[in-house]
Amino acid sequence: MTDRPRLTVCLFFLIPWALQGQTLAVSPNRVMVDQTATIRAAGLRPDERVTIHAELVDGDGVRWTAQADFVADGDGTVDSSRQPAVAGSYKDVSAMGLVWSMRPSSRKSTRYQPPRNFDMQPIEFRFMRGRTHLGGATLEQISLAAGVKRVTLHDGALRGTLFLPPGNSPHPGVLVLGGSEGGLPARRGAWLASHGFAALALAYFRYEDLPSQLAAIPLEYFGQALNWMAHRPEIRPDHIAVMGVSRGAELALQLGSMFPGIGAVVAYSPANVRYPACCGFTPVPYAWTWGGQGLAFRPVRPRMVLEGMAMRAVIEVERTKGPILLITGKDDHVWDSALMADSIVSRLKEHQFAYPVEHLNYPHAGHAAGRPELIPAWQEGTRNPSSGRDVEMGGTPQGNAESSLEAIGKVIDFLKQSFSAH
């Protein structure tokens, strides 16, 4: 009888996890959509294998899920930022792996859709020992920082939304342009404003009373938008950049070559030439006009490419009056943006371009390389921004996510440094 209590006490000293419950926590539990959070489990046995599940419901009501197995360390803990997943939806070390590796439950879903009207996105986590539920936690992702204001632009022909950071001082401005999807690139505008930039998300087709197709879009329209920005008291007129994605990147580079008031260009998955109108049947073959005349473009079908026409379609990027940042994926299946970005860099070198140029090229990313949000990265095909055909985006979910993790900070730093040089 006297030996049994001593044995019990000794056992509890040898296995302290037996005295504590298992917990799951996310830190921090509320982040911007471009920030990472860490999932931590505690109170486990050393080397114990457990499963962590993740789930969210997107803006279209589609359920997305992921799961991964982890092995607890010697202290009985799991930390997603420093321990690899050993099985499941992803492997290796990734703090946000359980988010970017999610897949949809509906076969009809082709990509993650964010909550409407910039609502918060909750992500639920739970961890299991076999079929036993051990704990749960919630991560809240927000895409609009506190204090950011929205101003609707409905001035003459201009249509868009101006996102303004908190504070009364004039801010650096960024003109934000979407691609062949048309509409309003609001989320990138919200992202930039959340980092201190006054961002005008400008629509130029497929929005309200604007043209329905990317065809014969007058470049004077963007000059009007730049002038509107320069006269806003919240924006520093000598600190205006332009940012575009895909066909919007082609456009951003074109505008940078034409308007000296643009002090920096950020181009995601860009082209080095002007491409034709898009997508489907269009009344004219050219995408852009200047002075009422259609600008030369590179035909999509190789047999139609004439040397003279191809030369006239090249964007004269060397005329840009500021730094240029290019972001591409080596595995871009939509168009060869990495090769075209290399051509841009080569052209700038040949013309002894006076400003900094940087090309961020990610080997396992596709057309969505570097996007500024840590969200489920799986997606199916999209419409090619030059041919109008459905194509795969390219890249792997992990490759696309890793490109975002690196590019997010580099883009913000590039803009800040570009403006600080003035």
Legacy VTK file of the C-alpha trace (Angstrom):
# vtk DataFile Version 3.0
C-alpha trace
ASCII
DATASET POLYDATA
POINTS 422 float
0.000 0.000 0.000
2.784 2.430 0.804
4.521 1.936 -2.556
1.535 2.702 -4.844
1.237 6.486 -4.186
4.973 6.906 -4.804
4.703 5.067 -8.133
1.820 7.266 -9.261
3.703 10.473 -8.423
6.784 9.244 -10.284
4.757 8.473 -13.382
3.261 11.987 -13.518
6.696 13.547 -13.224
7.919 11.380 -16.097
5.015 12.264 -18.437
3.978 15.894 -17.742
1.677 15.928 -20.837
-0.702 13.739 -18.831
-1.410 16.653 -16.495
-2.412 19.146 -19.203
-5.094 19.285 -21.859
-4.486 19.565 -25.555
-4.937 23.022 -27.083
-4.929 24.576 -30.552
-4.253 28.269 -31.125
-3.686 30.629 -34.048
-1.315 33.540 -33.518
-2.183 36.215 -34.326
-5.802 35.224 -34.740
-6.708 38.289 -36.835
-4.467 39.313 -39.756
-4.528 41.196 -43.033
-5.006 38.879 -45.993
-1.363 39.384 -46.993
0.025 38.444 -43.566
0.942 35.074 -42.117
-0.312 33.460 -38.925
1.000 30.406 -37.092
-1.071 27.401 -36.032
0.179 25.846 -32.770
-0.938 22.709 -30.958
0.245 21.882 -27.430
-0.200 19.285 -24.723
0.654 16.316 -26.920
2.951 13.359 -26.322
6.465 13.737 -27.723
6.576 12.385 -31.308
2.819 11.965 -31.346
1.228 12.254 -34.798
-1.906 14.382 -35.074
-4.028 15.833 -37.883
-5.048 19.480 -38.222
-8.049 20.308 -40.415
-8.828 23.711 -41.955
-12.113 24.895 -43.429
-13.654 28.091 -44.804
-16.728 29.119 -46.779
-15.893 31.596 -49.542
-17.850 34.520 -50.965
-19.800 32.210 -53.284
-20.812 29.937 -50.403
-18.374 27.191 -51.476
-16.712 25.151 -48.746
-12.916 24.820 -48.984
-10.921 22.338 -46.883
-7.391 21.122 -46.217
-5.719 18.844 -43.701
-2.191 17.938 -42.714
-0.484 15.513 -40.347
2.226 16.711 -37.984
4.560 14.984 -35.521
4.883 16.734 -32.149
8.340 17.763 -30.992
10.004 16.721 -27.741
7.878 19.215 -25.814
4.661 17.828 -27.234
3.954 20.829 -29.472
3.281 21.439 -33.158
4.144 24.774 -34.778
3.239 25.218 -38.459
5.884 27.915 -38.923
8.803 25.624 -38.045
7.629 22.025 -38.393
6.821 20.290 -41.682
3.557 18.648 -42.520
4.409 14.975 -43.036
1.260 14.092 -44.995
-1.952 15.631 -46.222
-2.803 18.595 -48.452
0.768 19.877 -48.420
4.202 18.935 -47.117
7.283 20.814 -45.919
7.264 23.851 -43.606
4.698 26.561 -44.318
2.979 28.632 -41.657
-0.022 29.183 -43.972
0.106 25.813 -45.715
-3.312 24.824 -44.396
-4.750 27.929 -46.078
-3.102 28.010 -49.502
-3.453 24.225 -49.991
-7.256 24.228 -49.615
-9.448 22.692 -52.309
-13.138 23.358 -53.016
-15.894 20.897 -52.203
-17.817 21.872 -55.347
-16.635 20.740 -58.782
-18.230 23.858 -60.233
-15.851 26.143 -58.372
-12.837 27.212 -60.442
-11.157 29.454 -57.871
-11.557 30.928 -54.406
-13.928 33.885 -54.211
-13.339 36.400 -51.395
-16.165 37.572 -49.150
-18.288 40.292 -50.670
-17.875 43.944 -49.749
-14.544 43.284 -47.999
-16.155 41.281 -45.223
-13.917 39.297 -42.893
-13.020 35.731 -43.921
-13.146 33.264 -40.993
-11.053 30.104 -41.249
-11.773 27.302 -38.802
-9.064 24.905 -37.572
-9.468 21.739 -35.503
-7.014 19.038 -34.582
-7.591 15.357 -34.132
-5.991 12.308 -32.569
-7.433 9.667 -34.844
-11.168 10.335 -34.620
-10.940 12.183 -31.308
-11.401 15.936 -31.503
-8.781 17.627 -29.320
-9.398 21.338 -29.899
-10.167 24.139 -32.324
-9.267 27.718 -33.225
-10.317 30.446 -35.679
-8.288 32.748 -37.917
-9.885 35.956 -39.202
-8.518 37.393 -42.454
-9.315 41.005 -43.323
-8.639 42.704 -46.659
-9.238 46.332 -45.709
-7.296 47.921 -42.857
-9.083 49.973 -40.231
-9.557 53.589 -41.244
-9.283 53.069 -45.005
-11.895 55.149 -46.842
-13.524 54.550 -50.202
-14.425 57.317 -52.631
-16.503 56.426 -55.692
-15.177 57.910 -58.920
-17.977 58.837 -61.312
-16.560 61.898 -63.020
-17.360 62.280 -66.702
-16.343 58.996 -68.346
-14.134 57.888 -65.436
-15.306 54.946 -63.338
-13.509 53.556 -60.325
-12.958 53.610 -56.578
-10.298 55.595 -54.732
-9.026 53.859 -51.592
-7.547 56.299 -49.076
-5.357 55.372 -46.074
-6.005 56.936 -42.679
-4.489 60.363 -42.044
-4.807 63.840 -43.501
-1.372 64.174 -45.120
-1.108 63.659 -48.903
-0.172 60.069 -49.750
1.741 58.535 -52.655
-0.739 57.437 -55.303
-1.053 54.258 -57.371
-3.270 53.803 -60.419
-4.432 50.150 -60.322
-5.446 48.351 -63.529
-7.055 44.950 -63.947
-6.668 42.548 -66.868
-8.843 40.779 -69.402
-11.471 40.008 -66.756
-12.532 43.661 -66.842
-14.457 45.278 -64.039
-13.004 46.991 -60.995
-9.649 45.817 -59.492
-10.856 46.758 -56.029
-8.965 44.219 -53.932
-5.526 45.403 -55.064
-6.618 48.959 -54.423
-7.698 48.000 -50.901
-4.389 46.178 -50.358
-2.309 49.205 -51.342
-4.389 51.609 -49.251
-3.946 49.298 -46.268
-0.186 49.878 -46.684
-0.367 53.677 -46.896
-0.924 54.378 -50.602
-3.840 56.273 -52.117
-4.912 53.723 -54.722
-7.321 54.376 -57.566
-8.825 51.089 -58.750
-9.848 52.126 -62.258
-12.291 50.248 -64.473
-11.901 50.600 -68.228
-14.235 47.983 -69.694
-16.957 45.533 -68.666
-18.162 47.821 -65.896
-21.331 49.932 -65.700
-21.587 52.028 -68.884
-18.017 51.406 -70.055
-17.239 49.315 -73.181
-18.171 45.657 -72.897
-14.994 44.401 -74.590
-11.275 45.126 -74.357
-11.281 46.809 -77.760
-10.502 50.333 -78.974
-9.918 51.590 -75.431
-8.649 55.204 -75.685
-5.424 55.732 -73.749
-6.534 59.332 -73.180
-8.982 57.851 -70.646
-6.061 56.875 -68.393
-4.464 60.275 -68.850
-7.682 61.776 -67.504
-7.524 59.417 -64.516
-3.902 60.391 -63.801
-4.853 64.061 -64.007
-7.780 63.460 -61.647
-5.418 61.801 -59.162
-2.876 64.613 -59.403
-5.556 67.139 -58.409
-6.845 65.227 -55.411
-5.694 66.856 -52.141
-5.091 63.389 -50.618
-2.510 62.458 -53.284
0.974 63.803 -53.869
0.986 64.752 -57.569
4.715 64.034 -57.927
4.385 60.568 -56.361
2.128 58.549 -58.669
2.809 54.982 -59.839
0.827 52.565 -61.997
0.227 48.865 -61.285
-1.324 46.329 -63.631
-1.973 42.597 -63.972
-1.721 40.611 -67.239
-3.359 42.786 -69.930
-3.385 45.461 -67.240
0.393 45.028 -66.934
0.749 45.482 -70.697
-1.326 48.628 -70.262
0.684 49.828 -67.257
3.931 49.558 -69.221
2.335 51.341 -72.180
1.141 54.197 -69.956
4.523 54.441 -68.262
6.096 54.974 -71.688
3.650 57.775 -72.525
2.887 59.797 -69.423
5.915 61.411 -67.707
3.912 61.978 -64.524
4.117 58.231 -63.795
7.047 57.751 -61.430
7.109 53.936 -61.154
5.556 50.865 -62.803
4.640 47.506 -61.253
3.695 44.854 -63.819
2.406 41.393 -62.826
2.654 38.768 -65.612
3.288 41.425 -68.269
3.708 41.504 -72.033
6.449 43.389 -73.819
4.186 44.105 -76.789
0.654 45.301 -77.335
-1.736 42.433 -78.011
-5.011 42.577 -79.951
-8.524 43.185 -78.737
-9.972 40.608 -76.361
-11.907 38.412 -75.801
-14.194 36.807 -78.370
-15.779 38.749 -81.222
-14.777 42.422 -81.141
-15.746 45.243 -83.519
-12.090 46.158 -84.191
-8.881 44.089 -83.944
-6.853 46.511 -81.813
-7.090 46.906 -78.040
-5.857 50.489 -77.632
-6.234 53.791 -79.441
-4.379 57.093 -79.269
-5.658 60.215 -80.961
-8.513 58.165 -82.379
-6.160 55.753 -84.154
-5.728 52.078 -83.316
-2.244 51.183 -82.063
-0.224 48.442 -83.725
-0.482 45.046 -82.050
1.065 41.618 -82.318
-1.383 39.130 -83.879
-2.006 36.002 -81.852
-1.494 33.535 -84.705
2.235 33.226 -85.518
1.649 32.909 -89.282
0.039 36.335 -89.245
2.990 38.040 -87.564
4.713 40.373 -89.995
8.100 41.677 -88.949
7.139 45.316 -89.395
3.900 44.941 -87.462
5.664 43.079 -84.635
8.259 45.832 -84.330
5.600 48.521 -84.203
3.771 46.604 -81.469
6.722 46.626 -79.041
6.155 48.848 -76.006
8.816 51.560 -75.747
9.441 50.934 -72.065
12.692 52.920 -72.174
10.617 56.121 -72.217
9.389 55.466 -68.662
10.444 58.128 -66.150
10.941 55.893 -63.135
11.772 52.411 -61.794
10.083 49.278 -63.145
9.248 46.077 -61.242
8.222 42.939 -63.153
6.694 39.885 -61.421
6.348 36.624 -63.357
5.978 32.875 -63.017
8.268 30.630 -65.017
5.382 28.167 -65.397
2.900 30.706 -66.790
0.572 28.782 -69.131
-1.472 31.810 -70.189
1.388 33.515 -72.007
5.158 33.452 -71.598
5.342 36.424 -69.252
8.802 35.439 -67.953
10.292 35.493 -71.457
8.553 38.773 -72.260
9.795 40.305 -69.003
13.323 39.224 -69.924
12.826 40.997 -73.251
11.768 44.136 -71.402
14.884 44.019 -69.234
17.097 43.478 -72.295
15.518 46.396 -74.127
16.033 48.676 -71.140
19.689 47.671 -70.926
20.173 48.330 -74.643
18.762 51.825 -74.185
20.838 52.424 -71.028
17.730 52.976 -68.938
18.516 55.400 -66.107
16.234 53.924 -63.446
16.279 50.695 -61.405
14.697 47.612 -62.985
13.906 44.382 -61.156
12.450 41.130 -62.460
11.063 38.717 -59.863
10.694 35.377 -61.642
9.341 32.410 -59.661
10.086 28.935 -61.094
7.004 27.089 -59.822
4.457 29.904 -60.151
2.059 30.544 -63.014
0.034 33.477 -64.282
-1.038 34.324 -60.717
2.565 34.791 -59.552
3.026 37.157 -56.643
-0.604 38.049 -56.037
-0.865 40.045 -52.809
-2.990 37.732 -50.681
-2.534 34.434 -48.858
-5.640 32.557 -49.891
-6.449 29.109 -51.343
-4.097 28.961 -54.345
-5.788 26.181 -56.303
-7.567 27.319 -59.437
-8.707 25.952 -62.730
-8.411 27.508 -66.197
-8.980 31.092 -67.166
-9.492 32.955 -70.418
-6.281 33.739 -72.272
-5.958 37.542 -72.293
-4.911 37.643 -75.942
-6.669 34.750 -77.681
-9.835 34.504 -75.615
-9.419 30.730 -75.248
-9.675 28.894 -71.938
-6.229 27.857 -70.669
-4.638 26.630 -67.476
-3.067 29.299 -65.285
0.084 27.266 -64.653
2.183 26.844 -61.543
1.469 24.715 -58.498
-0.559 25.909 -55.495
2.621 25.801 -53.415
4.653 27.608 -56.083
2.049 30.333 -56.427
1.736 30.697 -52.653
5.497 30.908 -52.166
5.723 33.591 -54.854
3.111 35.613 -52.966
4.928 35.211 -49.665
8.067 36.722 -51.147
6.612 39.256 -53.587
4.181 40.946 -51.196
6.880 42.679 -49.178
9.062 43.351 -52.208
6.309 45.193 -54.066
5.514 47.406 -51.086
9.229 48.113 -50.529
9.693 48.877 -54.235
6.925 51.477 -54.178
8.181 53.086 -50.985
11.741 53.267 -52.286
10.603 54.599 -55.646
8.743 57.436 -53.993
11.460 58.153 -51.433
13.930 58.723 -54.273
11.974 61.795 -55.436
LINES 1 423
422 0 1 2 3 4 5 6 7 8 9 10 11 12 13 14 15 16 17 18 19 20 21 22 23 24 25 26 27 28 29 30 31 32 33 34 35 36 37 38 39 40 41 42 43 44 45 46 47 48 49 50 51 52 53 54 55 56 57 58 59 60 61 62 63 64 65 66 67 68 69 70 71 72 73 74 75 76 77 78 79 80 81 82 83 84 85 86 87 88 89 90 91 92 93 94 95 96 97 98 99 100 101 102 103 104 105 106 107 108 109 110 111 112 113 114 115 116 117 118 119 120 121 122 123 124 125 126 127 128 129 130 131 132 133 134 135 136 137 138 139 140 141 142 143 144 145 146 147 148 149 150 151 152 153 154 155 156 157 158 159 160 161 162 163 164 165 166 167 168 169 170 171 172 173 174 175 176 177 178 179 180 181 182 183 184 185 186 187 188 189 190 191 192 193 194 195 196 197 198 199 200 201 202 203 204 205 206 207 208 209 210 211 212 213 214 215 216 217 218 219 220 221 222 223 224 225 226 227 228 229 230 231 232 233 234 235 236 237 238 239 240 241 242 243 244 245 246 247 248 249 250 251 252 253 254 255 256 257 258 259 260 261 262 263 264 265 266 267 268 269 270 271 272 273 274 275 276 277 278 279 280 281 282 283 284 285 286 287 288 289 290 291 292 293 294 295 296 297 298 299 300 301 302 303 304 305 306 307 308 309 310 311 312 313 314 315 316 317 318 319 320 321 322 323 324 325 326 327 328 329 330 331 332 333 334 335 336 337 338 339 340 341 342 343 344 345 346 347 348 349 350 351 352 353 354 355 356 357 358 359 360 361 362 363 364 365 366 367 368 369 370 371 372 373 374 375 376 377 378 379 380 381 382 383 384 385 386 387 388 389 390 391 392 393 394 395 396 397 398 399 400 401 402 403 404 405 406 407 408 409 410 411 412 413 414 415 416 417 418 419 420 421
